[in-house]
Amino acid sequence: MIRVRDLLGLEPLSRVRVAAGSAGLDREVRWVHIWPEILPWIHGGELLLTTAYSWPAEPREQRRIVRELEQTRVAAVLFAAGRFFPRVPRAVLDAARRASLPVLEAPFDVSFSELTEVINQEIIRRQYEVIERSDWIHTRLTSVALEATELGDICRALAELIAKPVLVVDADGSVLASGRPDGDPAPVEASPLPRARLAEIRSSLELIEAES
């Protein structure tokens, strides 16, 4: 996963500044699109690049566009200001702050083609790292499962691989086995999970299944 704040560390974005919506810098960026006329095709997670061409001059309409962009869950909007607007319009900034939608400002001579290439390369690189690590964990866990004598062996191995505590529970929330990575002093959970927590886990699993 790559966040909006991560993009700011890339060399081609060295002249880009956060103009508004800094509270939303942890939003995930899934891909890059160039404005205009793309609202019907937005699915969420986009970094939108715009020169403000075709943006309305009326503040009320500018605020409306920001609200619609927020409703579609775009990651951020990057303005190359200087030609169609000298700076990012005040109405855009105000609406973005209220929505915690990151608005980035870049000089007009910034290369959209270079930004698109570099950002997409970084997204693909990180996705490949996740796939590679997932494959390594799967291979290692399969090996452990073949040699394990109890469920706890698998939990402890998985906890080491992901550096997180692991619990296996039944349908009622009772803990069947658990494991923590070496060096983690926290006590191992033994009592049944609260109903609210169990319901939360079930909802998360249903969401993952629906999206897969």
mmCIF file of the C-alpha atoms, coordinates in Angstrom:
data_MODEL
# 
_entry.id   MODEL 
# 
loop_
_atom_site.group_PDB 
_atom_site.id 
_atom_site.type_symbol 
_atom_site.label_atom_id 
_atom_site.label_alt_id 
_atom_site.label_comp_id 
_atom_site.label_asym_id 
_atom_site.label_entity_id 
_atom_site.label_seq_id 
_atom_site.pdbx_PDB_ins_code 
_atom_site.Cartn_x 
_atom_site.Cartn_y 
_atom_site.Cartn_z 
_atom_site.occupancy 
_atom_site.B_iso_or_equiv 
_atom_site.pdbx_formal_charge 
_atom_site.auth_seq_id 
_atom_site.auth_comp_id 
_atom_site.auth_asym_id 
_atom_site.auth_atom_id 
_atom_site.pdbx_PDB_model_num 
ATOM 1   C CA . MET A 1 1   ? 0.000   0.000   0.000   1.00 0.00 ? 1   MET A CA 1 
ATOM 2   C CA . ILE A 1 2   ? 1.181   3.515   -0.774  1.00 0.00 ? 2   ILE A CA 1 
ATOM 3   C CA . ARG A 1 3   ? -0.271  6.548   0.964   1.00 0.00 ? 3   ARG A CA 1 
ATOM 4   C CA . VAL A 1 4   ? -0.527  10.142  -0.189  1.00 0.00 ? 4   VAL A CA 1 
ATOM 5   C CA . ARG A 1 5   ? 2.214   11.142  2.277   1.00 0.00 ? 5   ARG A CA 1 
ATOM 6   C CA . ASP A 1 6   ? 4.505   8.475   0.790   1.00 0.00 ? 6   ASP A CA 1 
ATOM 7   C CA . LEU A 1 7   ? 4.234   10.087  -2.635  1.00 0.00 ? 7   LEU A CA 1 
ATOM 8   C CA . LEU A 1 8   ? 5.619   13.339  -1.302  1.00 0.00 ? 8   LEU A CA 1 
ATOM 9   C CA . GLY A 1 9   ? 8.946   11.590  -0.727  1.00 0.00 ? 9   GLY A CA 1 
ATOM 10  C CA . LEU A 1 10  ? 9.349   10.704  -4.420  1.00 0.00 ? 10  LEU A CA 1 
ATOM 11  C CA . GLU A 1 11  ? 11.868  12.865  -6.269  1.00 0.00 ? 11  GLU A CA 1 
ATOM 12  C CA . PRO A 1 12  ? 9.517   14.087  -9.062  1.00 0.00 ? 12  PRO A CA 1 
ATOM 13  C CA . LEU A 1 13  ? 7.180   15.426  -6.362  1.00 0.00 ? 13  LEU A CA 1 
ATOM 14  C CA . SER A 1 14  ? 9.894   17.402  -4.583  1.00 0.00 ? 14  SER A CA 1 
ATOM 15  C CA . ARG A 1 15  ? 8.267   20.697  -5.631  1.00 0.00 ? 15  ARG A CA 1 
ATOM 16  C CA . VAL A 1 16  ? 4.781   19.620  -4.582  1.00 0.00 ? 16  VAL A CA 1 
ATOM 17  C CA . ARG A 1 17  ? 3.327   21.058  -1.381  1.00 0.00 ? 17  ARG A CA 1 
ATOM 18  C CA . VAL A 1 18  ? 0.274   20.171  0.683   1.00 0.00 ? 18  VAL A CA 1 
ATOM 19  C CA . ALA A 1 19  ? -2.171  23.047  0.257   1.00 0.00 ? 19  ALA A CA 1 
ATOM 20  C CA . ALA A 1 20  ? -5.084  21.616  2.263   1.00 0.00 ? 20  ALA A CA 1 
ATOM 21  C CA . GLY A 1 21  ? -6.470  18.415  3.760   1.00 0.00 ? 21  GLY A CA 1 
ATOM 22  C CA . SER A 1 22  ? -3.323  17.280  5.582   1.00 0.00 ? 22  SER A CA 1 
ATOM 23  C CA . ALA A 1 23  ? -5.518  15.191  7.900   1.00 0.00 ? 23  ALA A CA 1 
ATOM 24  C CA . GLY A 1 24  ? -6.133  12.838  4.969   1.00 0.00 ? 24  GLY A CA 1 
ATOM 25  C CA . LEU A 1 25  ? -2.516  12.165  3.999   1.00 0.00 ? 25  LEU A CA 1 
ATOM 26  C CA . ASP A 1 26  ? -2.797  8.529   5.079   1.00 0.00 ? 26  ASP A CA 1 
ATOM 27  C CA . ARG A 1 27  ? -5.296  7.760   2.329   1.00 0.00 ? 27  ARG A CA 1 
ATOM 28  C CA . GLU A 1 28  ? -4.267  4.929   0.039   1.00 0.00 ? 28  GLU A CA 1 
ATOM 29  C CA . VAL A 1 29  ? -3.380  5.763   -3.574  1.00 0.00 ? 29  VAL A CA 1 
ATOM 30  C CA . ARG A 1 30  ? -4.381  2.984   -5.958  1.00 0.00 ? 30  ARG A CA 1 
ATOM 31  C CA . TRP A 1 31  ? -3.713  4.679   -9.301  1.00 0.00 ? 31  TRP A CA 1 
ATOM 32  C CA . VAL A 1 32  ? -3.386  8.026   -11.090 1.00 0.00 ? 32  VAL A CA 1 
ATOM 33  C CA . HIS A 1 33  ? -5.946  9.787   -13.295 1.00 0.00 ? 33  HIS A CA 1 
ATOM 34  C CA . ILE A 1 34  ? -5.874  13.096  -15.126 1.00 0.00 ? 34  ILE A CA 1 
ATOM 35  C CA . TRP A 1 35  ? -8.785  15.490  -14.877 1.00 0.00 ? 35  TRP A CA 1 
ATOM 36  C CA . PRO A 1 36  ? -11.134 16.592  -16.553 1.00 0.00 ? 36  PRO A CA 1 
ATOM 37  C CA . GLU A 1 37  ? -14.430 14.795  -17.085 1.00 0.00 ? 37  GLU A CA 1 
ATOM 38  C CA . ILE A 1 38  ? -13.733 11.588  -15.204 1.00 0.00 ? 38  ILE A CA 1 
ATOM 39  C CA . LEU A 1 39  ? -16.199 11.674  -12.307 1.00 0.00 ? 39  LEU A CA 1 
ATOM 40  C CA . PRO A 1 40  ? -18.346 8.832   -13.746 1.00 0.00 ? 40  PRO A CA 1 
ATOM 41  C CA . TRP A 1 41  ? -15.282 6.541   -13.853 1.00 0.00 ? 41  TRP A CA 1 
ATOM 42  C CA . ILE A 1 42  ? -13.853 7.182   -10.387 1.00 0.00 ? 42  ILE A CA 1 
ATOM 43  C CA . HIS A 1 43  ? -13.836 4.116   -8.128  1.00 0.00 ? 43  HIS A CA 1 
ATOM 44  C CA . GLY A 1 44  ? -11.876 5.429   -5.134  1.00 0.00 ? 44  GLY A CA 1 
ATOM 45  C CA . GLY A 1 45  ? -8.199  5.704   -4.319  1.00 0.00 ? 45  GLY A CA 1 
ATOM 46  C CA . GLU A 1 46  ? -7.303  7.863   -7.302  1.00 0.00 ? 46  GLU A CA 1 
ATOM 47  C CA . LEU A 1 47  ? -4.736  10.638  -7.296  1.00 0.00 ? 47  LEU A CA 1 
ATOM 48  C CA . LEU A 1 48  ? -6.234  13.195  -9.659  1.00 0.00 ? 48  LEU A CA 1 
ATOM 49  C CA . LEU A 1 49  ? -3.876  15.452  -11.619 1.00 0.00 ? 49  LEU A CA 1 
ATOM 50  C CA . THR A 1 50  ? -5.321  18.691  -12.954 1.00 0.00 ? 50  THR A CA 1 
ATOM 51  C CA . THR A 1 51  ? -4.256  22.020  -14.422 1.00 0.00 ? 51  THR A CA 1 
ATOM 52  C CA . ALA A 1 52  ? -7.713  23.345  -13.394 1.00 0.00 ? 52  ALA A CA 1 
ATOM 53  C CA . TYR A 1 53  ? -8.723  23.434  -17.050 1.00 0.00 ? 53  TYR A CA 1 
ATOM 54  C CA . SER A 1 54  ? -12.544 23.152  -17.174 1.00 0.00 ? 54  SER A CA 1 
ATOM 55  C CA . TRP A 1 55  ? -12.844 23.844  -13.446 1.00 0.00 ? 55  TRP A CA 1 
ATOM 56  C CA . PRO A 1 56  ? -15.624 26.412  -12.892 1.00 0.00 ? 56  PRO A CA 1 
ATOM 57  C CA . ALA A 1 57  ? -14.723 29.886  -11.689 1.00 0.00 ? 57  ALA A CA 1 
ATOM 58  C CA . GLU A 1 58  ? -17.706 30.125  -9.311  1.00 0.00 ? 58  GLU A CA 1 
ATOM 59  C CA . PRO A 1 59  ? -16.770 29.212  -5.701  1.00 0.00 ? 59  PRO A CA 1 
ATOM 60  C CA . ARG A 1 60  ? -20.100 27.448  -5.186  1.00 0.00 ? 60  ARG A CA 1 
ATOM 61  C CA . GLU A 1 61  ? -19.400 25.100  -8.103  1.00 0.00 ? 61  GLU A CA 1 
ATOM 62  C CA . GLN A 1 62  ? -15.829 24.528  -6.951  1.00 0.00 ? 62  GLN A CA 1 
ATOM 63  C CA . ARG A 1 63  ? -17.077 23.455  -3.536  1.00 0.00 ? 63  ARG A CA 1 
ATOM 64  C CA . ARG A 1 64  ? -19.620 21.148  -5.193  1.00 0.00 ? 64  ARG A CA 1 
ATOM 65  C CA . ILE A 1 65  ? -16.881 19.385  -7.170  1.00 0.00 ? 65  ILE A CA 1 
ATOM 66  C CA . VAL A 1 66  ? -14.789 18.860  -4.038  1.00 0.00 ? 66  VAL A CA 1 
ATOM 67  C CA . ARG A 1 67  ? -17.782 17.383  -2.232  1.00 0.00 ? 67  ARG A CA 1 
ATOM 68  C CA . GLU A 1 68  ? -18.429 14.999  -5.145  1.00 0.00 ? 68  GLU A CA 1 
ATOM 69  C CA . LEU A 1 69  ? -14.783 13.968  -5.250  1.00 0.00 ? 69  LEU A CA 1 
ATOM 70  C CA . GLU A 1 70  ? -14.864 13.240  -1.529  1.00 0.00 ? 70  GLU A CA 1 
ATOM 71  C CA . GLN A 1 71  ? -18.007 11.142  -1.951  1.00 0.00 ? 71  GLN A CA 1 
ATOM 72  C CA . THR A 1 72  ? -16.195 9.000   -4.521  1.00 0.00 ? 72  THR A CA 1 
ATOM 73  C CA . ARG A 1 73  ? -13.310 8.539   -2.028  1.00 0.00 ? 73  ARG A CA 1 
ATOM 74  C CA . VAL A 1 74  ? -10.513 9.843   -4.234  1.00 0.00 ? 74  VAL A CA 1 
ATOM 75  C CA . ALA A 1 75  ? -7.133  9.798   -2.499  1.00 0.00 ? 75  ALA A CA 1 
ATOM 76  C CA . ALA A 1 76  ? -6.042  13.353  -3.348  1.00 0.00 ? 76  ALA A CA 1 
ATOM 77  C CA . VAL A 1 77  ? -6.128  16.090  -5.976  1.00 0.00 ? 77  VAL A CA 1 
ATOM 78  C CA . LEU A 1 78  ? -2.936  17.622  -7.366  1.00 0.00 ? 78  LEU A CA 1 
ATOM 79  C CA . PHE A 1 79  ? -3.238  21.062  -8.971  1.00 0.00 ? 79  PHE A CA 1 
ATOM 80  C CA . ALA A 1 80  ? -0.604  22.347  -11.386 1.00 0.00 ? 80  ALA A CA 1 
ATOM 81  C CA . ALA A 1 81  ? -1.447  25.982  -10.706 1.00 0.00 ? 81  ALA A CA 1 
ATOM 82  C CA . GLY A 1 82  ? -0.347  29.034  -12.597 1.00 0.00 ? 82  GLY A CA 1 
ATOM 83  C CA . ARG A 1 83  ? -2.211  29.082  -15.886 1.00 0.00 ? 83  ARG A CA 1 
ATOM 84  C CA . PHE A 1 84  ? -5.947  28.718  -15.379 1.00 0.00 ? 84  PHE A CA 1 
ATOM 85  C CA . PHE A 1 85  ? -5.763  29.762  -11.718 1.00 0.00 ? 85  PHE A CA 1 
ATOM 86  C CA . PRO A 1 86  ? -2.718  31.507  -10.225 1.00 0.00 ? 86  PRO A CA 1 
ATOM 87  C CA . ARG A 1 87  ? -3.124  29.388  -7.079  1.00 0.00 ? 87  ARG A CA 1 
ATOM 88  C CA . VAL A 1 88  ? -5.528  26.708  -5.924  1.00 0.00 ? 88  VAL A CA 1 
ATOM 89  C CA . PRO A 1 89  ? -8.873  28.521  -5.451  1.00 0.00 ? 89  PRO A CA 1 
ATOM 90  C CA . ARG A 1 90  ? -9.759  29.420  -1.877  1.00 0.00 ? 90  ARG A CA 1 
ATOM 91  C CA . ALA A 1 91  ? -13.148 27.698  -2.134  1.00 0.00 ? 91  ALA A CA 1 
ATOM 92  C CA . VAL A 1 92  ? -11.432 24.439  -3.119  1.00 0.00 ? 92  VAL A CA 1 
ATOM 93  C CA . LEU A 1 93  ? -9.034  24.681  -0.184  1.00 0.00 ? 93  LEU A CA 1 
ATOM 94  C CA . ASP A 1 94  ? -11.797 25.438  2.326   1.00 0.00 ? 94  ASP A CA 1 
ATOM 95  C CA . ALA A 1 95  ? -13.976 22.556  1.115   1.00 0.00 ? 95  ALA A CA 1 
ATOM 96  C CA . ALA A 1 96  ? -10.990 20.185  1.075   1.00 0.00 ? 96  ALA A CA 1 
ATOM 97  C CA . ARG A 1 97  ? -10.074 21.052  4.667   1.00 0.00 ? 97  ARG A CA 1 
ATOM 98  C CA . ARG A 1 98  ? -13.606 20.331  5.822   1.00 0.00 ? 98  ARG A CA 1 
ATOM 99  C CA . ALA A 1 99  ? -13.550 16.973  4.031   1.00 0.00 ? 99  ALA A CA 1 
ATOM 100 C CA . SER A 1 100 ? -9.936  16.134  5.009   1.00 0.00 ? 100 SER A CA 1 
ATOM 101 C CA . LEU A 1 101 ? -9.317  15.632  1.281   1.00 0.00 ? 101 LEU A CA 1 
ATOM 102 C CA . PRO A 1 102 ? -5.635  16.248  0.484   1.00 0.00 ? 102 PRO A CA 1 
ATOM 103 C CA . VAL A 1 103 ? -5.103  18.974  -2.104  1.00 0.00 ? 103 VAL A CA 1 
ATOM 104 C CA . LEU A 1 104 ? -1.567  19.207  -3.435  1.00 0.00 ? 104 LEU A CA 1 
ATOM 105 C CA . GLU A 1 105 ? -0.153  22.143  -5.356  1.00 0.00 ? 105 GLU A CA 1 
ATOM 106 C CA . ALA A 1 106 ? 2.648   21.932  -7.922  1.00 0.00 ? 106 ALA A CA 1 
ATOM 107 C CA . PRO A 1 107 ? 4.247   24.439  -10.331 1.00 0.00 ? 107 PRO A CA 1 
ATOM 108 C CA . PHE A 1 108 ? 2.561   24.566  -13.735 1.00 0.00 ? 108 PHE A CA 1 
ATOM 109 C CA . ASP A 1 109 ? 5.649   23.190  -15.484 1.00 0.00 ? 109 ASP A CA 1 
ATOM 110 C CA . VAL A 1 110 ? 5.479   19.891  -13.587 1.00 0.00 ? 110 VAL A CA 1 
ATOM 111 C CA . SER A 1 111 ? 5.352   16.924  -15.971 1.00 0.00 ? 111 SER A CA 1 
ATOM 112 C CA . PHE A 1 112 ? 2.143   14.928  -15.552 1.00 0.00 ? 112 PHE A CA 1 
ATOM 113 C CA . SER A 1 113 ? 3.555   12.122  -17.679 1.00 0.00 ? 113 SER A CA 1 
ATOM 114 C CA . GLU A 1 114 ? 6.588   11.820  -15.395 1.00 0.00 ? 114 GLU A CA 1 
ATOM 115 C CA . LEU A 1 115 ? 4.432   11.918  -12.255 1.00 0.00 ? 115 LEU A CA 1 
ATOM 116 C CA . THR A 1 116 ? 2.119   9.243   -13.643 1.00 0.00 ? 116 THR A CA 1 
ATOM 117 C CA . GLU A 1 117 ? 5.011   6.974   -14.624 1.00 0.00 ? 117 GLU A CA 1 
ATOM 118 C CA . VAL A 1 118 ? 6.919   7.291   -11.352 1.00 0.00 ? 118 VAL A CA 1 
ATOM 119 C CA . ILE A 1 119 ? 3.871   6.924   -9.110  1.00 0.00 ? 119 ILE A CA 1 
ATOM 120 C CA . ASN A 1 120 ? 2.516   3.920   -11.006 1.00 0.00 ? 120 ASN A CA 1 
ATOM 121 C CA . GLN A 1 121 ? 5.952   2.282   -10.900 1.00 0.00 ? 121 GLN A CA 1 
ATOM 122 C CA . GLU A 1 122 ? 6.057   2.759   -7.125  1.00 0.00 ? 122 GLU A CA 1 
ATOM 123 C CA . ILE A 1 123 ? 2.548   1.338   -6.713  1.00 0.00 ? 123 ILE A CA 1 
ATOM 124 C CA . ILE A 1 124 ? 3.467   -1.725  -8.785  1.00 0.00 ? 124 ILE A CA 1 
ATOM 125 C CA . ARG A 1 125 ? 6.763   -2.168  -6.916  1.00 0.00 ? 125 ARG A CA 1 
ATOM 126 C CA . ARG A 1 126 ? 4.999   -2.202  -3.552  1.00 0.00 ? 126 ARG A CA 1 
ATOM 127 C CA . GLN A 1 127 ? 2.326   -4.563  -4.803  1.00 0.00 ? 127 GLN A CA 1 
ATOM 128 C CA . TYR A 1 128 ? 5.016   -6.943  -6.020  1.00 0.00 ? 128 TYR A CA 1 
ATOM 129 C CA . GLU A 1 129 ? 6.718   -6.826  -2.609  1.00 0.00 ? 129 GLU A CA 1 
ATOM 130 C CA . VAL A 1 130 ? 3.425   -7.780  -0.940  1.00 0.00 ? 130 VAL A CA 1 
ATOM 131 C CA . ILE A 1 131 ? 2.896   -10.681 -3.349  1.00 0.00 ? 131 ILE A CA 1 
ATOM 132 C CA . GLU A 1 132 ? 6.469   -11.870 -2.897  1.00 0.00 ? 132 GLU A CA 1 
ATOM 133 C CA . ARG A 1 133 ? 6.240   -11.752 0.904   1.00 0.00 ? 133 ARG A CA 1 
ATOM 134 C CA . SER A 1 134 ? 2.839   -13.460 0.874   1.00 0.00 ? 134 SER A CA 1 
ATOM 135 C CA . ASP A 1 135 ? 4.271   -16.281 -1.213  1.00 0.00 ? 135 ASP A CA 1 
ATOM 136 C CA . TRP A 1 136 ? 7.203   -16.655 1.187   1.00 0.00 ? 136 TRP A CA 1 
ATOM 137 C CA . ILE A 1 137 ? 4.882   -16.784 4.218   1.00 0.00 ? 137 ILE A CA 1 
ATOM 138 C CA . HIS A 1 138 ? 2.660   -19.350 2.490   1.00 0.00 ? 138 HIS A CA 1 
ATOM 139 C CA . THR A 1 139 ? 5.632   -21.579 1.657   1.00 0.00 ? 139 THR A CA 1 
ATOM 140 C CA . ARG A 1 140 ? 7.050   -21.348 5.173   1.00 0.00 ? 140 ARG A CA 1 
ATOM 141 C CA . LEU A 1 141 ? 3.684   -21.909 6.872   1.00 0.00 ? 141 LEU A CA 1 
ATOM 142 C CA . THR A 1 142 ? 2.980   -24.960 4.699   1.00 0.00 ? 142 THR A CA 1 
ATOM 143 C CA . SER A 1 143 ? 6.297   -26.444 5.799   1.00 0.00 ? 143 SER A CA 1 
ATOM 144 C CA . VAL A 1 144 ? 5.521   -25.779 9.477   1.00 0.00 ? 144 VAL A CA 1 
ATOM 145 C CA . ALA A 1 145 ? 2.035   -27.283 9.154   1.00 0.00 ? 145 ALA A CA 1 
ATOM 146 C CA . LEU A 1 146 ? 3.487   -30.545 7.837   1.00 0.00 ? 146 LEU A CA 1 
ATOM 147 C CA . GLU A 1 147 ? 5.740   -30.853 10.887  1.00 0.00 ? 147 GLU A CA 1 
ATOM 148 C CA . ALA A 1 148 ? 3.462   -29.398 13.595  1.00 0.00 ? 148 ALA A CA 1 
ATOM 149 C CA . THR A 1 149 ? 2.231   -31.631 16.406  1.00 0.00 ? 149 THR A CA 1 
ATOM 150 C CA . GLU A 1 150 ? -0.460  -29.216 17.603  1.00 0.00 ? 150 GLU A CA 1 
ATOM 151 C CA . LEU A 1 151 ? -2.341  -26.140 16.449  1.00 0.00 ? 151 LEU A CA 1 
ATOM 152 C CA . GLY A 1 152 ? -0.249  -23.935 18.744  1.00 0.00 ? 152 GLY A CA 1 
ATOM 153 C CA . ASP A 1 153 ? 2.871   -24.769 16.721  1.00 0.00 ? 153 ASP A CA 1 
ATOM 154 C CA . ILE A 1 154 ? 1.283   -23.230 13.655  1.00 0.00 ? 154 ILE A CA 1 
ATOM 155 C CA . CYS A 1 155 ? 0.089   -20.181 15.600  1.00 0.00 ? 155 CYS A CA 1 
ATOM 156 C CA . ARG A 1 156 ? 3.559   -19.528 16.983  1.00 0.00 ? 156 ARG A CA 1 
ATOM 157 C CA . ALA A 1 157 ? 5.168   -19.929 13.580  1.00 0.00 ? 157 ALA A CA 1 
ATOM 158 C CA . LEU A 1 158 ? 2.669   -17.574 11.959  1.00 0.00 ? 158 LEU A CA 1 
ATOM 159 C CA . ALA A 1 159 ? 3.154   -15.032 14.756  1.00 0.00 ? 159 ALA A CA 1 
ATOM 160 C CA . GLU A 1 160 ? 6.890   -15.027 14.027  1.00 0.00 ? 160 GLU A CA 1 
ATOM 161 C CA . LEU A 1 161 ? 6.345   -14.667 10.286  1.00 0.00 ? 161 LEU A CA 1 
ATOM 162 C CA . ILE A 1 162 ? 4.010   -11.670 10.532  1.00 0.00 ? 162 ILE A CA 1 
ATOM 163 C CA . ALA A 1 163 ? 5.403   -10.236 13.795  1.00 0.00 ? 163 ALA A CA 1 
ATOM 164 C CA . LYS A 1 164 ? 1.876   -10.088 15.239  1.00 0.00 ? 164 LYS A CA 1 
ATOM 165 C CA . PRO A 1 165 ? 0.015   -12.111 17.871  1.00 0.00 ? 165 PRO A CA 1 
ATOM 166 C CA . VAL A 1 166 ? -2.191  -14.883 16.464  1.00 0.00 ? 166 VAL A CA 1 
ATOM 167 C CA . LEU A 1 167 ? -5.376  -16.383 17.922  1.00 0.00 ? 167 LEU A CA 1 
ATOM 168 C CA . VAL A 1 168 ? -7.458  -19.281 16.637  1.00 0.00 ? 168 VAL A CA 1 
ATOM 169 C CA . VAL A 1 169 ? -10.997 -19.241 18.014  1.00 0.00 ? 169 VAL A CA 1 
ATOM 170 C CA . ASP A 1 170 ? -14.112 -21.335 17.495  1.00 0.00 ? 170 ASP A CA 1 
ATOM 171 C CA . ALA A 1 171 ? -17.539 -20.043 16.494  1.00 0.00 ? 171 ALA A CA 1 
ATOM 172 C CA . ASP A 1 172 ? -18.284 -19.053 20.104  1.00 0.00 ? 172 ASP A CA 1 
ATOM 173 C CA . GLY A 1 173 ? -15.073 -17.064 20.489  1.00 0.00 ? 173 GLY A CA 1 
ATOM 174 C CA . SER A 1 174 ? -13.283 -19.577 22.705  1.00 0.00 ? 174 SER A CA 1 
ATOM 175 C CA . VAL A 1 175 ? -9.529  -19.567 22.146  1.00 0.00 ? 175 VAL A CA 1 
ATOM 176 C CA . LEU A 1 176 ? -8.318  -22.858 20.687  1.00 0.00 ? 176 LEU A CA 1 
ATOM 177 C CA . ALA A 1 177 ? -4.671  -21.876 20.233  1.00 0.00 ? 177 ALA A CA 1 
ATOM 178 C CA . SER A 1 178 ? -2.483  -18.804 20.227  1.00 0.00 ? 178 SER A CA 1 
ATOM 179 C CA . GLY A 1 179 ? 0.993   -17.570 19.539  1.00 0.00 ? 179 GLY A CA 1 
ATOM 180 C CA . ARG A 1 180 ? 3.104   -14.454 19.895  1.00 0.00 ? 180 ARG A CA 1 
ATOM 181 C CA . PRO A 1 181 ? 6.367   -13.458 18.257  1.00 0.00 ? 181 PRO A CA 1 
ATOM 182 C CA . ASP A 1 182 ? 9.550   -13.930 20.275  1.00 0.00 ? 182 ASP A CA 1 
ATOM 183 C CA . GLY A 1 183 ? 10.263  -10.990 22.538  1.00 0.00 ? 183 GLY A CA 1 
ATOM 184 C CA . ASP A 1 184 ? 6.598   -9.994  22.899  1.00 0.00 ? 184 ASP A CA 1 
ATOM 185 C CA . PRO A 1 185 ? 5.993   -9.868  26.686  1.00 0.00 ? 185 PRO A CA 1 
ATOM 186 C CA . ALA A 1 186 ? 2.226   -9.422  26.454  1.00 0.00 ? 186 ALA A CA 1 
ATOM 187 C CA . PRO A 1 187 ? 0.222   -12.289 27.998  1.00 0.00 ? 187 PRO A CA 1 
ATOM 188 C CA . VAL A 1 188 ? -1.474  -14.751 25.671  1.00 0.00 ? 188 VAL A CA 1 
ATOM 189 C CA . GLU A 1 189 ? -5.250  -14.339 25.495  1.00 0.00 ? 189 GLU A CA 1 
ATOM 190 C CA . ALA A 1 190 ? -6.995  -17.305 27.133  1.00 0.00 ? 190 ALA A CA 1 
ATOM 191 C CA . SER A 1 191 ? -10.550 -16.163 27.875  1.00 0.00 ? 191 SER A CA 1 
ATOM 192 C CA . PRO A 1 192 ? -13.255 -16.189 25.159  1.00 0.00 ? 192 PRO A CA 1 
ATOM 193 C CA . LEU A 1 193 ? -13.397 -13.144 22.930  1.00 0.00 ? 193 LEU A CA 1 
ATOM 194 C CA . PRO A 1 194 ? -16.135 -10.621 23.779  1.00 0.00 ? 194 PRO A CA 1 
ATOM 195 C CA . ARG A 1 195 ? -19.224 -10.908 21.572  1.00 0.00 ? 195 ARG A CA 1 
ATOM 196 C CA . ALA A 1 196 ? -18.672 -7.430  20.142  1.00 0.00 ? 196 ALA A CA 1 
ATOM 197 C CA . ARG A 1 197 ? -15.123 -8.309  19.099  1.00 0.00 ? 197 ARG A CA 1 
ATOM 198 C CA . LEU A 1 198 ? -16.259 -11.609 17.605  1.00 0.00 ? 198 LEU A CA 1 
ATOM 199 C CA . ALA A 1 199 ? -18.945 -9.823  15.592  1.00 0.00 ? 199 ALA A CA 1 
ATOM 200 C CA . GLU A 1 200 ? -16.360 -7.337  14.355  1.00 0.00 ? 200 GLU A CA 1 
ATOM 201 C CA . ILE A 1 201 ? -14.087 -10.154 13.164  1.00 0.00 ? 201 ILE A CA 1 
ATOM 202 C CA . ARG A 1 202 ? -16.970 -11.898 11.393  1.00 0.00 ? 202 ARG A CA 1 
ATOM 203 C CA . SER A 1 203 ? -17.919 -8.664  9.624   1.00 0.00 ? 203 SER A CA 1 
ATOM 204 C CA . SER A 1 204 ? -14.325 -8.169  8.490   1.00 0.00 ? 204 SER A CA 1 
ATOM 205 C CA . LEU A 1 205 ? -14.154 -11.716 7.134   1.00 0.00 ? 205 LEU A CA 1 
ATOM 206 C CA . GLU A 1 206 ? -17.419 -11.282 5.278   1.00 0.00 ? 206 GLU A CA 1 
ATOM 207 C CA . LEU A 1 207 ? -16.125 -8.049  3.737   1.00 0.00 ? 207 LEU A CA 1 
ATOM 208 C CA . ILE A 1 208 ? -12.885 -9.729  2.632   1.00 0.00 ? 208 ILE A CA 1 
ATOM 209 C CA . GLU A 1 209 ? -14.853 -12.611 1.115   1.00 0.00 ? 209 GLU A CA 1 
ATOM 210 C CA . ALA A 1 210 ? -17.176 -10.218 -0.719  1.00 0.00 ? 210 ALA A CA 1 
ATOM 211 C CA . GLU A 1 211 ? -14.246 -8.283  -2.212  1.00 0.00 ? 211 GLU A CA 1 
ATOM 212 C CA . SER A 1 212 ? -12.284 -11.376 -3.264  1.00 0.00 ? 212 SER A CA 1 
# 
